[in-house]
């Protein structure tokens, strides 16, 4: 079994799932970036569409499942406000990408996709840095 099984089943699953989600999103970003860099406009919408679905699902999972857990663990109700605001910014960015035709404005499209990836990477890193210790602490209780 995974390390930490049997203490508090919610927590190891939480941090494990968070890392899995982030890794999966990073793979999808990489695929979208490859298509964008290659100017593969036929493949790009599908690639970015898959990425968008994964990100939206991930944000939903965090907001519904992980964030309440984290706030409970940290005893700080506003602990995830920044993360939620970042989710909203990234949702807006995904919407902008959805309204653009990459072949018509390739430079702007690549820039928007690049900015989204930078935002996501920073967000994921901060979440892991701030949330993991809390989840670990709960495990040890």
Secondary structure, 3 states (H helix, E strand, C coil): CCCCCCCCHHHHHHHHHHHHHHHHHHHHHHHHHHHHHHCCHHHHHHHHHHHHHHHHHHHHHHHHHHHHHHHHHHCCCCCCHHHHHHHHHHHHHHHHHHHCCCCCCHHHHHHHHHHHHHHHHHHHHHHHHHHHHHHHHHHHC
